[in-house]
Amino acid sequence: MAAALFVGFLCFVQQAQAQSDQLKKLMLANNCMACHMIDKRKYGPQFDEISSKYMADKKAIETLVTKIKAGGKGVWGEDPMPPQPQVSDADAKTIAELIMVLKPKE
């Protein structure tokens, strides 16, 4: 029983690491890290803050894809997020999905 729990936990940790690595790769490829980081504040909100803010929103993925592509302002302070039309729809959706699986700040 303990071995099965350990294997399950190990799989969970490996999956979380793979998702984090995929998010970092997409962030770099789409220049997201110019303003955002996963767990530290830069210019824009950190991704785990975004996850926490939108966690109860059933349309969070759709909302975040729109914000990535169209930009926005006023949600996280005075600094606007410029539109990112060069980010493919597929990448924007994957980024939004990966943000939403991050563990929110407590």
C-alpha positions as CSV (number, residue, x, y, z in Angstrom):
1,M,0.0,0.0,0.0
2,A,2.8,2.5,1.0
3,A,4.7,1.6,-2.2
4,A,1.6,2.3,-4.3
5,L,1.1,5.7,-2.6
6,F,4.8,6.5,-3.1
7,V,4.6,5.6,-6.8
8,G,1.4,7.7,-7.2
9,F,3.1,10.7,-5.5
10,L,6.2,10.3,-7.6
11,C,4.0,10.3,-10.8
12,F,2.2,13.5,-9.5
13,V,5.5,15.2,-8.9
14,Q,6.9,14.3,-12.3
15,Q,3.7,15.5,-14.0
16,A,3.8,18.8,-12.1
17,Q,7.5,19.2,-13.1
18,A,6.7,18.5,-16.7
19,Q,3.8,21.0,-16.7
20,S,6.1,23.6,-15.2
21,D,8.8,22.9,-17.7
22,Q,6.3,23.2,-20.6
23,L,5.0,26.5,-19.2
24,K,8.6,27.8,-19.0
25,K,9.3,26.7,-22.5
26,L,6.1,28.5,-23.9
27,M,6.9,31.6,-21.8
28,L,10.3,31.9,-23.3
29,A,9.1,31.2,-26.8
30,N,6.4,33.8,-26.6
31,N,8.3,36.4,-24.6
32,C,6.0,36.2,-21.6
33,M,9.0,36.3,-19.2
34,A,9.6,39.9,-20.3
35,C,6.9,40.7,-17.7
36,H,5.8,37.5,-15.9
37,M,7.4,34.7,-13.9
38,I,5.8,31.6,-12.5
39,D,6.3,32.3,-8.8
40,K,7.9,35.8,-8.5
41,R,6.6,39.2,-9.3
42,K,8.2,41.1,-12.2
43,Y,6.1,43.7,-14.0
44,G,3.0,41.7,-14.4
45,P,1.4,39.3,-11.9
46,Q,3.1,36.0,-11.3
47,F,1.4,33.1,-12.8
48,D,0.4,31.4,-9.5
49,E,-1.3,34.7,-8.6
50,I,-3.3,34.5,-11.8
51,S,-4.2,30.9,-11.1
52,S,-5.5,31.9,-7.6
53,K,-7.5,34.9,-8.9
54,Y,-9.3,32.9,-11.6
55,M,-9.6,29.6,-9.8
56,A,-13.4,29.9,-9.2
57,D,-14.0,31.2,-12.8
58,K,-15.5,28.5,-14.9
59,K,-14.5,30.4,-18.0
60,A,-10.9,31.1,-16.8
61,I,-9.2,29.4,-19.7
62,E,-11.3,31.4,-22.3
63,T,-10.8,34.6,-20.3
64,L,-7.0,34.2,-20.1
65,V,-6.7,33.3,-23.8
66,T,-8.5,36.5,-24.6
67,K,-6.3,38.5,-22.3
68,I,-3.2,37.0,-23.7
69,K,-4.2,37.8,-27.3
70,A,-6.0,41.2,-26.8
71,G,-4.1,42.6,-23.7
72,G,-5.8,44.3,-20.9
73,K,-5.5,46.9,-18.1
74,G,-6.7,47.7,-14.7
75,V,-7.0,44.1,-13.3
76,W,-3.5,44.0,-11.7
77,G,-2.8,47.7,-11.3
78,E,-2.0,50.6,-13.6
79,D,0.4,48.8,-15.9
80,P,-1.4,47.5,-19.0
81,M,-0.7,44.2,-20.6
82,P,0.0,44.8,-24.3
83,P,-1.8,42.6,-26.8
84,Q,0.1,39.5,-27.9
85,P,-1.4,38.7,-31.3
86,Q,1.8,36.8,-32.3
87,V,1.0,34.1,-29.8
88,S,-0.8,31.3,-31.6
89,D,-4.3,30.4,-30.4
90,A,-2.9,26.9,-29.5
91,D,0.0,28.4,-27.4
92,A,-2.4,30.9,-25.7
93,K,-4.7,28.1,-24.7
94,T,-1.9,25.8,-23.5
95,I,-0.4,28.7,-21.5
96,A,-3.8,29.5,-19.9
97,E,-4.4,25.8,-19.1
98,L,-0.9,25.4,-17.5
99,I,-1.4,28.6,-15.5
100,M,-4.7,27.2,-14.1
101,V,-3.1,24.0,-12.9
102,L,-0.5,25.9,-10.8
103,K,-1.1,25.7,-7.1
104,P,-2.5,29.0,-6.0
105,K,-0.7,31.0,-3.3
106,E,-2.1,30.4,0.2
